[in-house]
Amino acid sequence: MMPRQVSTVRTPPRAPLARWSLSCLALLLAMSSVAVARQSVGPDSISAIATADAEAVQIAEPFSLTLRVTAPVGSRVVFPEVPRMLGDFDVTGHQDIFDVPSDDVNGQRFWIRRFTLESIVSGELTVPEMDVQVASPSTGEFRNFRTKRVPLRVVSVLEDRADPARYRDIHSVVDVAIPPARSASPGWWIAATVAGVSLVVLAVVLVRRRRSWMKPEQWAIRELDAINQSEAMESGSSDLVWEQLSVTLR
């Protein structure tokens, strides 16, 4: 009898196809998770935040305070009237930017009001809370949103500087003792005498130069004394006295 021939059919390996399928599935899951993350904030969230572009400024130095409202599309945002002062800060200008689309969350919009503030009072100051009215697009009812206080330090021009009342006084000429010559030769005596005379002349020149120059602290004290004895101080003209003080401080 002839042996029976059995034919075998080889199937291609399925491992690469399985890996490719799993990779596609993982990619789809990652894309869906990214989409969920983008919408996790929610289009109905509303917030009002106030921030300053600096933590410390000098007296009369302008800075920006940004009031930013985040709300869904179709909302109505009503900012309060621009006051002349926010706490101890003078409002010197403002700029409004309304209904700006958000790049992070779909369906969200920004309403921005940027103040320009300054203060002539030094110390640890605070921008007070501000109220904003926002109407939801679904209900149309207005709700009140309040920002947090913004702390800010206003420093004086003379702060962290040397005390003008404690300056070094000008001393008189210091005599330098000539060391005794170790040798009896006249050359040492002549050299020592010339050196001593040169030092005395140099000290006199330096003292004269220092006397001809006045330090800024001395000048400021002299100006303050002049303001204190001026006619504006006696007449009680606060505007003129403040103007003279501002010139002296600057």
Rosetta silent file (secondary structure, phi, psi, omega in degrees, C-alpha in Angstrom):
SEQUENCE: MMPRQVSTVRTPPRAPLARWSLSCLALLLAMSSVAVARQSVGPDSISAIATADAEAVQIAEPFSLTLRVTAPVGSRVVFPEVPRMLGDFDVTGHQDIFDVPSDDVNGQRFWIRRFTLESIVSGELTVPEMDVQVASPSTGEFRNFRTKRVPLRVVSVLEDRADPARYRDIHSVVDVAIPPARSASPGWWIAATVAGVSLVVLAVVLVRRRRSWMKPEQWAIRELDAINQSEAMESGSSDLVWEQLSVTLR
SCORE:     score description
SCORE:     0.000 S_00000001
   1 L     0.000  141.752  178.227    0.000    0.000    0.000 S_00000001
   2 L   -81.556  136.252  178.488    1.156    3.471   -0.787 S_00000001
   3 L   -67.093  140.552 -179.452    1.443    5.782    2.222 S_00000001
   4 L   -76.679  132.310  178.473   -1.221    8.438    2.321 S_00000001
   5 L   -90.883  124.961  179.201    0.082   11.973    1.848 S_00000001
   6 L  -105.060  120.644 -179.908   -1.366   14.468    4.238 S_00000001
   7 L   -90.318  135.160  178.828   -1.209   18.099    3.087 S_00000001
   8 L  -111.195  137.734  178.735   -0.804   20.786    5.748 S_00000001
   9 L  -106.314  121.276 -179.426   -1.928   24.398    5.309 S_00000001
  10 L   -90.352  129.212  176.948    0.202   27.021    7.102 S_00000001
  11 L   -97.039  141.953 -179.306   -1.600   30.097    8.428 S_00000001
  12 L   -65.427  148.820  179.703    0.273   33.377    8.682 S_00000001
  13 L   -63.229  141.855 -176.850    1.232   34.475   12.217 S_00000001
  14 L  -101.210    0.799 -177.260   -1.314   36.690   13.912 S_00000001
  15 H   -64.181  -47.297  178.867    1.002   38.382   16.428 S_00000001
  16 H   -61.110  -38.925  179.201    1.790   41.508   14.314 S_00000001
  17 H   -64.710  -38.458  179.388   -1.919   41.941   13.483 S_00000001
  18 H   -67.158  -40.765  179.044   -2.832   41.676   17.147 S_00000001
  19 H   -63.384  -42.391 -179.398   -0.191   44.216   18.147 S_00000001
  20 H   -62.904  -40.045  178.987   -1.405   46.643   15.478 S_00000001
  21 H   -64.580  -42.431  179.022   -5.016   46.254   16.682 S_00000001
  22 H   -65.190  -37.139  178.946   -4.004   46.880   20.297 S_00000001
  23 H   -64.514  -43.841  178.189   -2.006   49.982   19.278 S_00000001
  24 H   -62.263  -41.072  179.974   -4.997   51.431   17.400 S_00000001
  25 H   -64.409  -40.922  179.175   -7.256   50.731   20.365 S_00000001
  26 H   -65.577  -38.094  178.538   -4.824   52.418   22.777 S_00000001
  27 H   -64.252  -41.883  178.665   -4.572   55.444   20.465 S_00000001
  28 H   -64.828  -39.899  178.168   -8.366   55.785   20.318 S_00000001
  29 H   -65.013  -39.122  179.183   -8.615   55.535   24.092 S_00000001
  30 H   -64.855  -41.692  179.457   -5.923   58.207   24.514 S_00000001
  31 H   -64.986  -39.579  179.214   -7.707   60.556   22.098 S_00000001
  32 H   -67.226  -35.949  178.262  -11.006   60.059   23.898 S_00000001
  33 H   -68.043  -35.775  176.576   -9.328   60.721   27.269 S_00000001
  34 H   -64.089  -42.318  179.048   -7.818   63.946   25.904 S_00000001
  35 H   -63.431  -39.995  178.220  -11.266   65.031   24.687 S_00000001
  36 H   -65.696  -37.858  178.890  -12.747   64.248   28.098 S_00000001
  37 H   -64.743  -37.956  178.886   -9.931   66.206   29.767 S_00000001
  38 H   -64.751  -34.013 -178.252  -10.631   69.236   27.576 S_00000001
  39 L   -95.205    3.007 -176.192  -14.292   69.169   28.590 S_00000001
  40 L   -67.107  -28.344  178.568  -13.601   68.281   32.248 S_00000001
  41 L   -66.708  -35.977  177.693  -13.678   71.933   33.263 S_00000001
  42 L    92.008  132.154 -179.151  -17.177   72.209   31.913 S_00000001
  43 L   -73.353  -11.293 -177.001  -18.646   74.927   29.712 S_00000001
  44 L   -95.487    1.647 -178.810  -20.962   76.129   32.512 S_00000001
  45 L   -75.887  136.381 -179.486  -18.202   77.103   34.952 S_00000001
  46 L  -127.142  133.736 -179.942  -18.032   80.827   35.763 S_00000001
  47 E  -146.263  155.351  176.575  -15.190   82.516   37.638 S_00000001
  48 E  -134.661  120.985 -174.580  -13.884   86.037   38.344 S_00000001
  49 E  -130.071  138.337  175.585  -10.202   86.532   39.177 S_00000001
  50 E  -117.292  128.667 -179.605   -8.177   89.715   39.840 S_00000001
  51 E  -136.058  149.351  177.033   -4.382   89.687   39.421 S_00000001
  52 E  -110.210  150.466 -178.669   -1.632   92.349   39.488 S_00000001
  53 L   -85.327    6.039  178.397    1.449   92.375   37.272 S_00000001
  54 L  -152.045  155.547  176.718    3.760   93.192   40.214 S_00000001
  55 L   -99.928  -22.266  179.388    4.115   92.365   43.901 S_00000001
  56 E  -146.719  136.148  177.919    5.898   95.603   44.887 S_00000001
  57 E  -135.858  166.300  176.764    5.994   99.073   43.294 S_00000001
  58 E   -92.139  169.763  179.072    7.329  102.480   44.248 S_00000001
  59 L   -62.049  134.831  179.007    5.286  105.535   45.136 S_00000001
  60 L    64.364   19.407  175.408    3.515  107.012   42.081 S_00000001
  61 L   -95.300  119.130 -178.391    4.681  104.072   39.914 S_00000001
  62 L   -71.687  147.977  175.498    1.828  102.824   37.673 S_00000001
  63 E  -145.659  167.947 -175.388    1.028   99.104   37.443 S_00000001
  64 E  -106.302  136.886  172.545   -1.686   96.942   35.837 S_00000001
  65 E  -120.774  122.248 -174.942   -4.506   95.118   37.604 S_00000001
  66 E  -106.767  123.470  173.041   -6.419   92.602   35.446 S_00000001
  67 E  -102.719  113.350 -173.170  -10.006   91.572   36.218 S_00000001
  68 E  -119.382  123.778  179.284  -10.729   88.395   34.233 S_00000001
  69 E  -112.617  128.126  177.190  -14.162   86.735   34.003 S_00000001
  70 E  -110.264  125.527 -176.586  -14.554   83.241   32.505 S_00000001
  71 E  -151.388  160.231  179.865  -18.062   82.244   31.381 S_00000001
  72 E   -71.397  166.186  179.428  -19.744   80.063   28.720 S_00000001
  73 L   -62.233  137.867 -179.605  -20.740   81.294   25.265 S_00000001
  74 L    91.782   -2.090  178.611  -23.858   83.429   25.291 S_00000001
  75 L   -75.836  158.757  175.297  -23.342   84.772   28.804 S_00000001
  76 E  -116.759  123.295 -176.913  -23.828   88.426   29.639 S_00000001
  77 E  -114.305  128.749 -179.970  -21.175   90.037   31.809 S_00000001
  78 E  -119.607  110.453  176.052  -21.724   93.411   33.479 S_00000001
  79 L   -80.219  153.233  176.033  -18.653   95.069   34.979 S_00000001
  80 L   -72.216  165.558  176.758  -19.107   97.699   37.699 S_00000001
  81 L   -63.670  146.304 -178.290  -18.572  101.367   36.991 S_00000001
  82 L   -74.135  115.879 -179.325  -14.937  102.443   36.938 S_00000001
  83 L   -81.697  168.603  176.252  -14.276  104.192   40.265 S_00000001
  84 L   -77.124  -28.272 -179.682  -11.800  106.983   40.841 S_00000001
  85 E  -140.502  145.893  171.421  -10.037  104.916   43.508 S_00000001
  86 E  -116.796   96.511 -174.031   -9.693  101.232   44.389 S_00000001
  87 L    68.643 -123.641  177.052   -8.846  101.275   48.082 S_00000001
  88 L   -93.651   10.397 -176.486   -5.702  103.408   48.460 S_00000001
  89 E  -106.408  135.576  175.179   -4.924  103.216   44.729 S_00000001
  90 E   -83.990  133.244  177.376   -5.811  105.905   42.190 S_00000001
  91 E   -89.673  110.391 -178.657   -7.378  104.626   38.947 S_00000001
  92 E   -99.178   -8.393  178.634   -5.587  106.463   36.115 S_00000001
  93 E   178.762  165.040  177.235   -7.005  104.416   33.214 S_00000001
  94 E  -155.283  160.036  179.607   -8.748  101.225   32.138 S_00000001
  95 E  -144.491  133.133 -178.822   -9.253   99.028   29.052 S_00000001
  96 E  -110.551  135.945  174.560  -12.035   96.491   28.335 S_00000001
  97 E  -130.419  113.873 -172.023  -11.750   93.365   26.163 S_00000001
  98 E  -110.570  148.356  168.958  -15.017   91.452   25.859 S_00000001
  99 E    54.710   60.976  177.636  -16.036   87.986   24.605 S_00000001
 100 E  -100.765  128.581 -179.156  -12.623   86.471   23.799 S_00000001
 101 E   -67.910  149.720  179.553  -12.656   82.708   22.949 S_00000001
 102 L   -94.269  141.335  178.074  -10.695   80.329   25.162 S_00000001
 103 L   -89.021  -16.358 -175.462   -7.989   78.044   23.763 S_00000001
 104 L   -92.595  -38.969 -174.879   -8.126   75.564   26.675 S_00000001
 105 L  -125.060  130.834  177.840  -11.813   74.799   27.070 S_00000001
 106 L   -71.085  139.202  177.658  -14.405   74.582   24.299 S_00000001
 107 L    82.049    5.857  178.813  -17.415   76.832   24.768 S_00000001
 108 E  -104.869  148.793  179.922  -15.699   79.171   27.240 S_00000001
 109 E  -132.341  157.300  178.369  -15.188   82.935   26.772 S_00000001
 110 E  -114.612  140.933  168.754  -13.165   85.641   28.526 S_00000001
 111 E  -123.827  121.978 -170.594  -14.234   89.143   29.576 S_00000001
 112 E  -124.602  134.887  169.240  -11.257   91.253   30.661 S_00000001
 113 E  -126.333  123.370 -177.257  -10.962   94.689   32.271 S_00000001
 114 E  -111.480  115.938  178.508   -7.418   95.997   32.788 S_00000001
 115 E   -92.360  150.718  168.189   -6.921   98.858   35.271 S_00000001
 116 E  -112.440  116.428 -173.480   -3.916  101.168   35.516 S_00000001
 117 E  -120.997  158.648  171.832   -3.331  102.009   39.180 S_00000001
 118 E  -157.783  162.684 -177.861   -0.850  103.987   41.266 S_00000001
 119 L  -144.027  144.997  174.489   -0.545  105.141   44.869 S_00000001
 120 L  -104.816    9.815  177.878    1.145  107.970   46.756 S_00000001
 121 L  -110.263  130.187  179.908    0.820  106.087   50.050 S_00000001
 122 L   -95.085  158.956  178.697    3.562  103.643   51.039 S_00000001
 123 E   127.796 -173.408  177.700    3.166  100.431   53.016 S_00000001
 124 E   -84.829   99.966 -176.945    1.476   97.042   52.743 S_00000001
 125 E  -105.442  171.546 -177.198   -1.685   97.920   50.802 S_00000001
 126 E  -143.478  132.594  171.315   -4.498   95.801   49.361 S_00000001
 127 E   -78.895  124.288 -173.879   -6.703   96.113   46.293 S_00000001
 128 L   -69.460  173.292  177.775  -10.242   95.526   47.617 S_00000001
 129 L   -69.105  150.849  178.272  -12.739   92.947   46.385 S_00000001
 130 L  -128.728  141.394 -179.576  -14.726   93.661   43.201 S_00000001
 131 E  -103.190  139.457  178.419  -18.190   92.403   42.218 S_00000001
 132 E  -130.604  135.881  178.096  -19.155   91.281   38.693 S_00000001
 133 E   -98.167  126.457 -179.428  -22.664   90.396   37.451 S_00000001
 134 E  -129.004  129.035  177.130  -22.882   87.396   35.075 S_00000001
 135 E  -103.339  126.651  179.843  -26.076   86.078   33.443 S_00000001
 136 L   -70.847  142.027  179.617  -26.094   82.388   32.455 S_00000001
 137 L   -69.005  -21.495 -178.033  -27.114   81.668   28.834 S_00000001
 138 L   -82.008  -43.939 -176.972  -29.452   78.870   29.948 S_00000001
 139 L  -100.813  -29.589 -177.625  -31.480   80.695   32.618 S_00000001
 140 L    78.829    2.991  179.654  -30.721   84.355   31.869 S_00000001
 141 L   -87.304  139.993  179.830  -30.597   85.165   35.579 S_00000001
 142 E   -82.840  138.679  174.641  -27.781   87.358   36.855 S_00000001
 143 E  -124.918  150.204 -178.663  -25.502   86.086   39.587 S_00000001
 144 E   -95.891  130.771  177.516  -22.938   88.027   41.585 S_00000001
 145 E  -123.617  132.419 -175.408  -19.280   86.943   41.522 S_00000001
 146 E  -117.592  134.572  178.051  -16.695   88.548   43.807 S_00000001
 147 L   -82.348  165.648  175.861  -12.930   88.595   43.339 S_00000001
 148 L   -87.338  161.049  176.932  -10.393   88.107   46.118 S_00000001
 149 L   -70.190  147.722 -178.615   -8.270   90.885   47.558 S_00000001
 150 E  -115.484  110.739  178.280   -4.882   91.494   45.923 S_00000001
 151 E   -76.650  146.402 -179.015   -2.038   92.411   48.341 S_00000001
 152 E  -152.364  141.072  179.312    0.618   94.825   47.084 S_00000001
 153 E  -105.319  125.543  177.311    3.604   96.540   48.691 S_00000001
 154 E  -109.601  117.769 -175.845    4.241  100.203   47.905 S_00000001
 155 E  -103.633  151.954  178.335    7.749  101.317   48.894 S_00000001
 156 L   -80.914  162.136 -179.413    9.042  104.845   49.366 S_00000001
 157 L   -68.503  -32.023 -178.093   11.801  106.306   47.224 S_00000001
 158 L   -92.651    3.106 -179.291   14.046  106.660   50.291 S_00000001
 159 L   -73.197  147.599 -179.882   13.242  103.202   51.663 S_00000001
 160 L    61.018   27.606  175.072   16.100  100.689   52.041 S_00000001
 161 L  -122.088  172.133 -178.011   18.646  103.476   51.609 S_00000001
 162 L   -65.232  146.383  179.476   21.121  105.095   53.958 S_00000001
 163 L   -70.690  120.549 -177.972   19.741  107.415   56.618 S_00000001
 164 L   -67.076  -17.764  179.449   20.436  110.978   55.415 S_00000001
 165 L   -82.437  -10.620 -179.342   20.724  112.165   59.029 S_00000001
 166 L  -116.575   74.648  178.028   23.652  109.805   59.667 S_00000001
 167 L  -108.873  159.339 -179.375   26.342  110.850   57.274 S_00000001
 168 L   -78.935  128.227  179.615   30.061  110.889   57.844 S_00000001
 169 L   -77.670  160.130  178.568   31.408  114.246   58.805 S_00000001
 170 L   -83.957  125.932 -179.119   34.531  115.729   57.199 S_00000001
 171 L   -91.884  162.918  178.618   37.561  115.368   59.462 S_00000001
 172 L   -76.774  178.520 -178.162   40.484  117.711   59.720 S_00000001
 173 L   -68.132  133.083  179.971   43.933  117.124   58.287 S_00000001
 174 L   -98.133  123.383  177.381   45.699  114.139   59.816 S_00000001
 175 L   -80.136  132.277  179.906   49.417  114.599   60.518 S_00000001
 176 L  -101.432  124.747 -179.384   51.518  111.627   59.549 S_00000001
 177 L   -74.011  137.122  179.431   54.481  110.923   61.743 S_00000001
 178 L   -89.052  122.711 -179.129   57.804  110.565   59.935 S_00000001
 179 L   -66.038  145.502  179.368   59.647  107.445   61.063 S_00000001
 180 L   -66.511  143.461 -179.700   63.172  108.043   62.393 S_00000001
 181 L   -75.568  136.839  178.248   65.957  107.320   60.015 S_00000001
 182 L   -82.089  -19.128 -177.509   68.079  104.303   60.801 S_00000001
 183 L  -115.239  152.736 -179.265   71.067  105.646   58.995 S_00000001
 184 L   -86.048    2.453 -177.831   72.921  108.849   59.557 S_00000001
 185 L   -71.824  141.974 -178.689   73.210  109.509   55.845 S_00000001
 186 H   -67.096  -19.095 -179.869   71.522  112.735   54.707 S_00000001
 187 H   -63.125  -40.112  178.911   69.771  110.921   51.842 S_00000001
 188 H   -65.680  -39.893  179.446   67.332  109.170   54.212 S_00000001
 189 H   -63.818  -42.311 -179.069   66.462  112.437   55.935 S_00000001
 190 H   -65.046  -43.960 -179.278   65.770  114.153   52.648 S_00000001
 191 H   -63.745  -41.624  179.283   63.605  111.289   51.373 S_00000001
 192 H   -65.588  -39.344  179.608   61.586  111.150   54.611 S_00000001
 193 H   -65.359  -44.340  178.928   61.030  114.901   54.589 S_00000001
 194 H   -62.396  -40.677  179.296   59.856  114.911   50.976 S_00000001
 195 H   -64.423  -42.756  179.076   57.503  112.001   51.649 S_00000001
 196 H   -63.720  -43.808  178.862   55.981  113.701   54.681 S_00000001
 197 H   -63.637  -39.822  179.808   55.435  116.988   52.856 S_00000001
 198 H   -63.862  -41.144  178.920   53.871  115.146   49.901 S_00000001
 199 H   -65.292  -40.904  179.253   51.430  113.317   52.167 S_00000001
 200 H   -64.551  -42.719  178.946   50.376  116.522   53.896 S_00000001
 201 H   -63.714  -41.832  179.372   49.835  118.290   50.567 S_00000001
 202 H   -63.739  -40.195  178.141   47.841  115.333   49.261 S_00000001
 203 H   -64.535  -40.111  178.979   45.649  115.302   52.396 S_00000001
 204 H   -63.746  -42.202  179.677   44.969  119.032   52.078 S_00000001
 205 H   -63.610  -42.653  179.871   43.974  118.638   48.412 S_00000001
 206 H   -64.857  -39.845  179.524   41.632  115.750   49.232 S_00000001
 207 H   -65.706  -40.369  178.557   39.987  117.668   52.078 S_00000001
 208 H   -64.672  -38.666  178.445   39.402  120.699   49.869 S_00000001
 209 H   -66.822  -39.387 -179.659   37.821  118.550   47.188 S_00000001
 210 H   -69.125  -32.253  178.817   35.532  116.857   49.679 S_00000001
 211 H   -71.347  -28.568 -179.334   34.454  120.189   51.103 S_00000001
 212 H   -80.695   -7.596 -177.622   33.519  121.470   47.661 S_00000001
 213 L  -114.188  134.844 -178.648   31.206  118.501   47.017 S_00000001
 214 L  -110.545  133.862  179.616   27.866  118.024   48.771 S_00000001
 215 L   -72.733  154.617  178.174   26.272  114.600   49.230 S_00000001
 216 H   -59.733  -35.113  179.383   22.698  114.010   48.014 S_00000001
 217 H   -65.268  -41.197  178.426   21.565  113.371   51.589 S_00000001
 218 H   -64.814  -40.689  179.962   22.949  116.734   52.749 S_00000001
 219 H   -63.654  -40.743 -179.365   21.314  118.486   49.810 S_00000001
 220 H   -64.548  -41.299  179.034   17.961  116.816   50.567 S_00000001
 221 H   -64.566  -39.558  178.834   18.120  117.863   54.243 S_00000001
 222 H   -64.458  -40.204  179.041   18.958  121.412   53.244 S_00000001
 223 H   -66.845  -39.045  178.624   16.006  121.478   50.815 S_00000001
 224 H   -65.062  -38.077  175.993   13.631  120.087   53.457 S_00000001
 225 H   -64.257  -38.134  179.008   14.760  122.786   55.899 S_00000001
 226 H   -66.342  -38.670  177.909   14.131  125.411   53.217 S_00000001
 227 H   -66.082  -38.636 -179.519   10.615  124.021   52.594 S_00000001
 228 H   -64.525  -30.353 -179.545    9.905  124.017   56.326 S_00000001
 229 L  -100.387    8.534 -176.448   10.815  127.717   56.517 S_00000001
 230 L   -80.366  167.356  178.868    9.169  128.706   53.239 S_00000001
 231 H   -68.720  -30.968  179.091    6.132  130.951   52.807 S_00000001
 232 H   -62.825  -38.273  178.893    4.086  128.031   51.464 S_00000001
 233 H   -69.514  -38.338 -179.722    4.463  126.187   54.777 S_00000001
 234 H   -70.803  -36.225 -178.687    3.508  129.276   56.776 S_00000001
 235 H   -80.169  -12.307  178.574    0.492  130.044   54.583 S_00000001
 236 L    78.707   25.836  178.412   -0.723  126.428   54.737 S_00000001
 237 L   -82.610   98.322 -175.457   -0.731  125.880   50.965 S_00000001
 238 H   -68.399  -34.648 -178.756   -0.679  122.071   50.858 S_00000001
 239 H   -64.296  -44.806 -179.321   -0.548  121.872   47.043 S_00000001
 240 H   -68.275  -39.250  178.149    2.586  124.025   46.816 S_00000001
 241 H   -64.956  -42.010  179.287    4.241  122.216   49.724 S_00000001
 242 H   -64.599  -38.088  178.760    3.472  118.826   48.161 S_00000001
 243 H   -64.300  -42.945  178.848    4.875  119.965   44.808 S_00000001
 244 H   -66.133  -38.775  177.173    8.132  121.109   46.442 S_00000001
 245 H   -64.161  -40.265  179.814    8.370  117.837   48.393 S_00000001
 246 H   -63.758  -42.655  178.308    7.823  115.793   45.218 S_00000001
 247 H   -62.230  -43.209 -178.949   10.609  117.673   43.402 S_00000001
 248 H   -65.166  -43.836  179.925   12.996  117.169   46.325 S_00000001
 249 H   -66.005  -38.935  179.326   12.250  113.432   46.645 S_00000001
 250 L   -70.208    0.000    0.000   12.628  112.809   42.924 S_00000001
